[in-house]
Amino acid sequence: MKIYKTLLVAALACAASLQSFSQTVSESLPTDYLTKEFHAGRRDALRKMMPDNSVAIIFAYPERVFSEDVNYAYHANPDLYYFSGYKETSAVLLIFKDMQHGQDGDYNELFFVQNRDPQREQWTGKRLGVEGVKTKLGFGKVYNSEEFANSSVDLKKFSTVLYDGIPEDEGNMKGLYNAFKEKAAVPEINSEVLSTLTTIIQYGTPKNLPRIMDYFKAKFELPEYKNNQLMQGFISKPDSASLADLKVKFNTQFGGLVMYSDDMKQLRGVKQPEEVELVKKAVEISSIAHAEVMRAIKPNMSERELQGIFEYVHKKYGAEDEGYPPIVGAGANGCILHYEENNVTEVKNQLVLMDVGAEYHGYSADVTRTVPANGKFTEEQKAIYQLVYDAQEEVFKLCKDGVPYNQLEQKTQEVLANGLIKLGIISKADEVRTYYPHGVSHHMGLDVHDKGEYGGNLKENMIITVEPGIYIPAGSKCDKKWWDIGVRIEDDVVIGKDKCTLLSIDAPRKWQDVEKMVADKSIFDLAKFPPLK
């Protein structure tokens, strides 16, 4: 990519031809993106939740450097995409609760976006620019992002400014962030400290405070934590009274952050019909890929080769990316919850845990299957697999409108604990967390772990995962015959009034059906490549 630097000078000399090039690039694009009407409806839904005399500020994500002068493939801020359909960097959207009155007319939203630059667009792709955002995304008041700092917008006049946290590594967004902080006079806080405070406030209860304090114990010794008065006041006496005091003080200083977070959970946690359709497609693509990998898997294949089959199938069906780094863990690697190296050269006659989901138009699937590479479960593997399957079946029954979210976790632990006791792996129920260390469910959508409420009841059109798992690494305090067995079965469901809809039905779940699928032929069986010299 050094050529980028040497040829840029030449590129700058041919602006006219590049402008023509930009205008003639093929428009043969997918037709099932979310519409501008959808995004406008989401902005209106946010306005209804906002307090009087308020404004919400939503930034684009910064670019991230991959190597030298090459960036990582850009991923839009899901919130900005949700409210606008905009997928570029260097932008900030302002959504006002009430109509504003300016010299050039009335408005209730302003959008400052990345400008057009034909020279840059030849290297990095087309940009919408001001006119493109107006015509394709339906905004009326749109300006170049460079104009934000000197705009007449006075954010200090609003009673509440709703916004997300400002990252420490500001990158190409630094100018927009600094202009916002000056215009809104928002208090400064370290992003890591803010994340910890937010977690404590959202999930802290008098009962779980000791566990939370132990979890963050190492961080409390860092300078940025010791220099924060809110944090120190809580750390010095972490009881129910100080927790309540922390919540009051945090809301006083950072009420806009809290309100923004709460609104996003409510809005994004319950999906609109258009979103359900996109998630369905992402999950269908992922499930077909899982089924094909089951057909293709052989003991002499590598973890990365299996990952490649997933990715090929995803791209074949139009998925732009994976929703998260693929997890393909053979044997002991299956006991590592977020194993991502995928560098084992032969999976051999082992279980292979594969947690891989496609991302389609911004919406992510999250599907996991555990498969014997040689096509047959051992008796021990089969026993663990069946227990995980049974837990999942019981949780599915609870996935309906009005059921408290925490009942899913309670049921999972109950089933897994009883099963592990019967197998002689644990002796009492409270030991279940030794082999089941994660939760059974999370929201999914624009983020694989999507924003949504976890403290209340399930609601119709929430989309969640159901993913019990058991992981028994070598050295565990049980019979060695169970060691290195890691099993997770993860499916995606839409919550309905009386029952859920299972989306990932194209990927076999029963152990008998998994074995049958592994015995089937794959289109990849005929793929022959020359050996490397």
VOGU-3710 file (C-alpha; in Angstrom, 3 decimals, decimal comma):
1> mkiyktllva> 0,000/0,000/0,000  3,001/2,319/-0,141  1,833/2,917/-3,711  -0,972/4,964/-2,172  1,477/7,672/-1,154  3,440/7,728/-4,408  0,403/7,901/-6,654  -1,696/10,311/-4,624  0,054/13,291/-6,168  -0,846/12,062/-9,625
11> alacaaslqs> -4,415/11,414/-8,527  -4,833/14,985/-7,359  -4,134/16,180/-10,907  -7,117/14,444/-12,485  -10,095/15,735/-10,528  -12,372/16,072/-13,541  -11,895/12,505/-14,705  -12,321/11,179/-11,163  -15,587/13,046/-10,795  -16,805/11,316/-13,947
21> fsqtvseslp> -15,532/7,966/-12,601  -17,407/8,476/-9,334  -20,651/9,146/-11,150  -20,443/6,071/-13,397  -19,705/3,406/-10,786  -22,267/0,616/-11,048  -25,438/1,027/-8,996  -26,278/-2,693/-9,051  -26,860/-2,881/-5,307  -29,124/-4,866/-2,953
31> tdyltkefha> -32,687/-3,616/-2,816  -33,615/-4,712/0,717  -31,844/-2,068/2,775  -33,847/-0,262/5,441  -35,724/2,663/3,900  -35,327/6,351/4,707  -38,895/6,202/6,039  -37,828/3,555/8,562  -34,977/5,722/9,846  -37,214/8,818/10,017
41> grrdalrkmm> -39,717/6,804/12,039  -37,001/5,836/14,506  -36,041/9,498/14,949  -39,664/10,344/15,668  -39,854/7,492/18,178  -36,808/8,912/19,976  -38,347/12,402/20,081  -41,409/11,024/21,851  -39,156/9,646/24,603  -36,969/12,731/25,007
51> pdnsvaiifa> -37,755/15,299/27,740  -38,846/18,843/26,920  -36,187/21,255/25,660  -33,693/18,514/24,836  -31,398/17,460/22,006  -29,779/14,122/21,199  -26,297/13,987/19,682  -25,181/10,883/17,750  -21,659/10,660/16,326  -20,176/8,471/13,628
61> ypervfsedv> -17,440/6,082/14,737  -13,812/7,063/14,105  -11,670/5,269/11,560  -9,119/2,801/12,940  -5,639/2,199/11,559  -4,921/-1,378/10,496  -1,355/-0,986/9,226  0,650/2,055/8,156  -1,691/4,012/5,857  -4,392/1,327/5,662
71> nyayhanpdl> -7,501/1,431/7,857  -9,650/-1,408/9,113  -12,793/-1,928/7,065  -15,120/0,744/8,409  -18,095/-0,267/10,547  -20,786/2,335/11,099  -21,996/3,332/14,548  -25,157/1,191/14,890  -27,020/4,038/16,612  -26,242/6,490/13,815
81> yyfsgykets> -27,194/3,890/11,209  -30,422/3,132/13,106  -31,520/6,761/13,037  -30,217/7,763/9,613  -29,009/4,940/7,370  -25,640/6,736/7,197  -22,620/4,390/7,082  -19,667/6,785/6,834  -17,319/8,419/9,333  -16,764/12,141/10,144
91> avllifkdmq> -20,393/12,932/10,916  -22,668/14,050/13,733  -26,484/14,000/13,846  -28,516/16,334/16,076  -32,108/15,348/16,852  -34,193/18,006/18,627  -37,238/17,286/20,746  -38,987/20,434/19,545  -38,962/22,406/16,326  -36,139/24,938/16,165
101> hgqdgdynel> -36,309/28,273/14,362  -33,338/29,506/12,354  -32,558/32,148/9,782  -32,938/29,641/6,957  -36,163/28,069/8,240  -37,527/25,680/10,859  -35,939/22,300/11,624  -35,953/19,524/14,205  -32,756/17,796/13,066  -29,365/18,800/11,694
111> ffvqnrdpqr> -26,874/16,494/10,026  -23,192/17,330/9,553  -21,574/14,790/7,225  -18,341/13,898/5,474  -17,785/16,028/2,371  -17,379/14,758/-1,188  -13,790/14,384/-2,373  -13,416/12,779/-5,831  -9,698/12,164/-5,394  -10,147/10,327/-2,121
121> eqwtgkrlgv> -13,196/8,501/-3,432  -11,150/6,777/-6,111  -9,064/5,230/-3,342  -11,636/4,554/-0,644  -15,063/4,514/-2,310  -17,946/6,839/-2,991  -19,281/9,225/-0,369  -22,830/10,503/-0,117  -21,894/14,085/0,697  -24,442/16,749/1,547
131> egvktklgfg> -26,631/16,286/-1,530  -26,552/12,499/-1,304  -27,724/12,584/2,315  -30,559/14,901/1,323  -31,771/12,874/-1,651  -31,040/9,293/-0,547  -31,528/9,530/3,217  -34,251/12,180/3,299  -32,704/14,875/5,497  -33,523/18,531/4,944
141> kvynseefan> -30,793/20,411/6,815  -27,427/18,868/5,918  -23,982/20,468/6,093  -20,347/19,453/5,749  -18,888/18,245/9,053  -16,231/20,992/8,978  -19,030/23,499/9,530  -20,130/22,055/12,877  -17,527/23,827/15,017  -18,482/27,276/13,697
151> ssvdlkkfst> -22,217/26,638/13,430  -24,626/28,778/15,444  -26,016/25,759/17,315  -26,011/26,568/21,060  -26,256/23,297/22,958  -25,942/24,991/26,346  -29,476/26,380/26,057  -31,038/22,903/26,264  -32,149/21,454/29,587  -30,878/17,996/28,604
161> vlydgipede> -28,262/16,926/26,079  -28,490/13,184/25,374  -25,288/11,606/24,081  -23,146/8,481/24,225  -19,690/8,343/25,807  -16,815/10,093/24,007  -13,934/7,667/23,296  -10,404/8,469/24,442  -8,906/7,534/21,070  -10,645/10,209/19,031
171> gnmkglynaf> -8,834/9,705/15,702  -10,383/11,521/12,759  -13,408/12,465/14,923  -11,384/14,630/17,320  -12,520/17,938/15,835  -16,219/17,030/16,064  -15,867/15,690/19,606  -14,019/18,794/20,812  -16,544/21,111/19,189  -19,374/19,218/20,878
181> kekaavpein> -17,729/19,304/24,306  -17,269/23,054/24,000  -20,764/23,706/22,680  -22,444/21,531/25,331  -19,999/22,078/28,231  -20,158/18,374/29,065  -18,075/17,203/32,047  -14,853/15,352/31,260  -14,472/11,753/32,404  -12,137/8,923/31,462
191> sevlstltti> -13,987/6,506/29,156  -12,810/3,424/31,084  -13,984/4,896/34,391  -17,265/5,883/32,754  -17,795/2,317/31,529  -17,167/0,905/35,011  -19,446/3,447/36,686  -22,187/2,725/34,157  -21,923/-1,019/34,789  -22,116/-0,566/38,563
201> iqygtpknlp> -25,117/1,743/38,283  -27,005/-0,419/35,803  -26,409/-3,807/37,385  -25,379/-3,120/40,978  -27,633/-4,284/43,812  -26,952/-4,627/47,539  -26,848/-8,397/47,012  -24,268/-8,531/44,207  -22,060/-5,602/45,281  -19,324/-7,840/46,773
211> rimdyfkakf> -19,041/-9,755/43,487  -18,937/-6,519/41,468  -16,272/-5,031/43,712  -14,170/-8,167/43,388  -14,539/-8,123/39,601  -13,268/-4,530/39,294  -10,742/-4,825/42,140  -7,621/-4,501/39,959  -8,953/-1,464/38,115  -9,609/0,449/41,324
221> elpeyknnql> -5,845/0,795/41,809  -5,301/2,617/38,498  -4,594/6,385/38,606  -7,645/7,323/36,538  -9,877/5,603/39,100  -8,107/7,141/42,079  -8,488/10,592/40,525  -12,246/10,292/40,079  -14,237/11,613/43,050  -17,398/9,680/42,205
231> mqgfiskpds> -15,492/6,417/42,064  -13,470/7,037/45,220  -16,543/7,971/47,228  -18,110/4,643/46,315  -14,975/2,502/46,704  -14,327/3,785/50,220  -17,639/2,378/51,451  -19,351/0,070/48,927  -22,724/-0,547/50,571  -26,351/-0,009/49,594
241> asladlkvkf> -26,366/3,585/50,841  -23,255/4,563/48,849  -24,658/2,810/45,773  -27,837/4,873/45,993  -25,755/8,028/46,523  -23,576/7,151/43,513  -26,630/6,817/41,287  -27,956/10,224/42,345  -24,618/11,992/41,843  -23,937/10,247/38,530
251> ntqfgglvmy> -27,349/11,248/37,182  -26,749/14,837/38,260  -23,447/15,023/36,376  -24,106/12,643/33,504  -27,886/12,523/33,197  -27,679/12,909/29,430  -25,568/9,759/29,176  -27,966/7,784/31,368  -31,028/8,965/29,476  -29,429/8,231/26,115
261> sddmkqlrgv> -28,498/4,718/27,228  -31,984/4,016/28,590  -33,691/5,279/25,433  -31,449/3,210/23,171  -32,200/0,056/25,166  -35,930/0,585/24,852  -35,867/1,465/21,171  -33,338/-1,040/19,870  -34,365/-3,826/22,263  -37,759/-4,284/20,570
271> kqpeevelvk> -37,388/-4,782/16,834  -39,517/-3,239/14,107  -40,906/-5,595/11,416  -38,257/-4,485/8,907  -35,517/-5,324/11,397  -36,983/-8,745/12,131  -36,806/-9,564/8,420  -33,135/-8,599/8,188  -32,224/-10,622/11,289  -34,139/-13,580/9,880
281> kaveissiah> -32,064/-13,396/6,718  -28,782/-13,101/8,637  -29,721/-16,140/10,740  -30,897/-18,166/7,738  -27,591/-17,520/5,960  -25,685/-18,488/9,112  -27,708/-21,658/9,599  -27,157/-22,791/6,021  -23,435/-22,188/6,548  -23,428/-24,265/9,748
291> aevmraikpn> -25,182/-27,116/7,945  -22,663/-26,990/5,081  -19,727/-27,005/7,497  -21,206/-30,081/9,172  -21,252/-31,826/5,770  -17,725/-30,689/4,933  -15,950/-31,310/8,257  -13,185/-33,927/8,280  -10,605/-34,785/10,967  -7,735/-33,599/8,738
301> mserelqgif> -9,193/-30,122/8,262  -7,924/-27,060/10,114  -9,938/-24,702/12,273  -9,225/-21,886/9,831  -10,334/-23,975/6,852  -13,697/-24,515/8,527  -13,890/-20,783/9,213  -13,288/-20,177/5,505  -16,241/-22,346/4,515  -18,500/-20,327/6,795
311> eyvhkkygae> -17,283/-17,094/5,273  -17,669/-18,332/1,703  -21,283/-19,361/2,292  -22,010/-16,027/4,001  -20,658/-14,090/1,029  -22,448/-16,364/-1,432  -25,759/-15,240/0,058  -24,844/-11,552/0,203  -23,753/-11,123/3,823  -21,303/-8,245/4,035
321> degyppivga> -19,358/-9,586/7,001  -19,436/-11,690/10,147  -21,117/-10,146/13,173  -18,105/-10,968/15,378  -14,767/-12,776/15,048  -15,560/-16,430/14,196  -14,947/-18,992/16,948  -13,876/-22,427/15,672  -12,453/-24,399/18,586  -11,428/-28,047/18,415
331> gangcilhye> -11,113/-30,156/21,578  -9,665/-28,111/24,435  -10,132/-24,904/22,433  -13,878/-25,452/22,634  -13,620/-24,805/26,370  -12,315/-21,260/25,718  -15,439/-19,118/25,515  -14,122/-16,505/23,088  -11,404/-18,490/21,365  -10,534/-16,605/18,153
341> ennvtevknq> -7,086/-17,795/17,026  -8,506/-20,685/14,935  -4,942/-21,826/14,169  -5,043/-25,591/14,865  -3,951/-27,321/11,665  -5,940/-30,545/12,199  -9,113/-30,852/14,278  -8,639/-34,656/14,413  -11,292/-36,857/16,040  -12,448/-34,143/18,418
351> lvlmdvgaey> -15,530/-32,093/19,121  -15,409/-28,769/17,286  -17,363/-25,874/18,795  -18,236/-23,331/16,097  -19,771/-19,978/17,054  -20,113/-18,113/13,757  -22,789/-15,663/12,586  -23,246/-13,612/9,428  -23,894/-9,875/9,371  -26,457/-8,833/6,776
361> hgysadvtrt> -27,107/-5,128/6,168  -25,802/-4,339/9,632  -27,812/-6,999/11,493  -25,974/-9,909/13,066  -26,862/-13,540/13,605  -25,349/-15,521/16,484  -25,412/-19,295/15,975  -23,308/-22,009/17,638  -23,097/-25,705/16,926  -20,813/-28,369/18,411
371> vpangkftee> -19,895/-31,156/16,017  -17,781/-34,358/16,220  -15,210/-34,066/13,422  -15,291/-37,821/12,770  -19,095/-37,884/12,641  -19,782/-39,738/15,901  -20,191/-38,468/19,466  -18,545/-40,524/22,191  -20,826/-41,581/25,036  -19,421/-38,827/27,262
381> qkaiyqlvyd> -19,733/-36,165/24,562  -23,261/-37,318/23,822  -24,260/-37,079/27,503  -23,012/-33,491/27,793  -24,529/-32,530/24,457  -27,933/-33,928/25,419  -27,867/-32,061/28,725  -27,165/-28,757/26,964  -29,907/-29,533/24,443  -32,398/-30,297/27,238
391> aqeevfklck> -31,616/-26,993/28,951  -32,171/-25,129/25,699  -35,512/-26,853/25,129  -36,721/-25,826/28,587  -35,664/-22,208/28,050  -37,468/-22,041/24,692  -40,725/-22,676/26,574  -40,171/-19,480/28,569  -39,383/-17,271/25,577  -42,651/-15,357/25,298
401> dgvpynqleq> -44,079/-11,962/26,082  -44,322/-11,097/29,777  -41,874/-13,657/31,160  -39,205/-12,089/33,424  -35,867/-12,158/31,617  -34,071/-13,577/34,659  -36,243/-16,709/34,585  -34,321/-17,871/31,514  -31,112/-17,935/33,520  -32,736/-19,563/36,534
411> ktqevlangl> -34,162/-22,373/34,421  -30,843/-22,932/32,651  -28,889/-23,263/35,869  -31,543/-25,577/37,324  -31,464/-27,994/34,386  -27,687/-27,976/33,980  -27,042/-28,369/37,713  -29,387/-31,338/38,018  -27,856/-32,972/34,962  -24,265/-32,470/36,082
421> iklgiiskad> -25,108/-33,923/39,494  -26,624/-37,026/37,862  -23,483/-37,447/35,751  -21,319/-37,191/38,876  -19,462/-34,113/37,585  -20,591/-31,887/40,476  -21,987/-32,794/43,879  -24,212/-29,785/44,609  -26,165/-27,270/42,548  -24,150/-24,166/43,447
431> evrtyyphgv> -21,124/-25,698/41,681  -22,807/-25,422/38,267  -21,021/-22,135/37,521  -17,721/-24,026/37,428  -18,741/-25,537/34,106  -21,352/-23,018/32,953  -19,637/-19,624/33,360  -21,714/-17,387/31,045  -25,329/-16,305/30,685  -27,942/-18,079/28,596
441> shhmgldvhd> -29,184/-15,137/26,570  -28,567/-11,672/25,188  -30,288/-9,296/22,812  -29,117/-9,316/19,197  -29,581/-7,060/16,197  -27,373/-4,207/14,992  -24,823/-5,418/17,531  -24,386/-9,115/18,152  -24,794/-8,232/21,834  -27,440/-5,649/21,092
451> kgeyggnlke> -28,808/-2,907/23,287  -31,893/-3,931/25,226  -33,426/-4,277/28,683  -32,349/-7,197/30,864  -33,996/-6,270/34,154  -37,665/-6,531/33,205  -39,882/-8,825/31,190  -39,521/-10,187/27,686  -41,503/-8,228/25,093  -42,977/-9,205/21,776
461> nmiitvepgi> -40,514/-8,730/18,884  -37,431/-8,807/21,037  -34,809/-11,007/19,364  -32,567/-12,913/21,746  -30,181/-15,838/21,836  -30,666/-19,038/23,811  -27,200/-20,494/24,419  -26,602/-22,868/27,321  -23,171/-24,444/27,429  -20,931/-26,757/29,456
471> yipagskcdk> -17,128/-26,531/29,359  -14,901/-29,015/31,166  -11,208/-28,148/30,644  -8,417/-30,574/31,444  -7,537/-30,558/35,125  -11,145/-30,097/36,259  -12,196/-31,743/39,526  -14,096/-34,574/37,894  -13,369/-37,874/36,153  -10,803/-37,432/33,359
481> kwwdigvrie> -13,201/-38,950/30,848  -15,057/-35,609/30,808  -11,983/-33,447/30,236  -11,744/-31,191/27,172  -15,434/-31,533/26,375  -16,893/-28,161/25,502  -20,466/-27,957/24,200  -22,546/-24,908/23,358  -25,759/-24,887/21,334  -26,879/-21,376/20,454
491> ddvvigkdkc> -30,022/-20,382/18,603  -31,771/-17,120/17,835  -35,461/-16,562/18,605  -38,088/-13,871/18,111  -40,264/-13,364/21,172  -43,986/-13,752/20,444  -47,139/-13,302/22,518  -47,520/-16,971/23,412  -44,301/-18,598/22,169  -41,067/-17,860/20,375
501> tllsidaprk> -40,122/-18,368/16,744  -36,891/-20,304/16,269  -34,940/-18,662/13,441  -31,934/-20,989/13,161  -33,854/-24,131/12,187  -31,686/-24,858/9,124  -28,762/-25,877/11,349  -29,427/-29,320/12,958  -29,609/-29,298/16,769  -30,324/-32,864/17,947
511> wqdvekmvad> -27,204/-35,017/18,254  -28,759/-37,645/15,971  -29,386/-35,021/13,280  -25,882/-33,591/13,658  -24,363/-37,051/13,069  -26,634/-37,546/10,066  -25,598/-34,202/8,579  -21,882/-34,927/9,052  -22,358/-38,155/7,080  -23,895/-36,231/4,183
521> ksifdlakfp> -21,941/-35,050/1,138  -20,683/-31,469/0,815  -20,083/-29,378/-2,290  -16,650/-28,725/-0,805  -15,704/-32,424/-0,898  -14,653/-31,976/-4,515  -12,478/-28,930/-3,870  -8,874/-29,849/-4,730  -5,996/-27,402/-4,383  -2,349/-27,893/-5,356
531> plk> 0,059/-28,372/-2,428  2,296/-25,476/-1,473  5,870/-25,839/-2,716
//
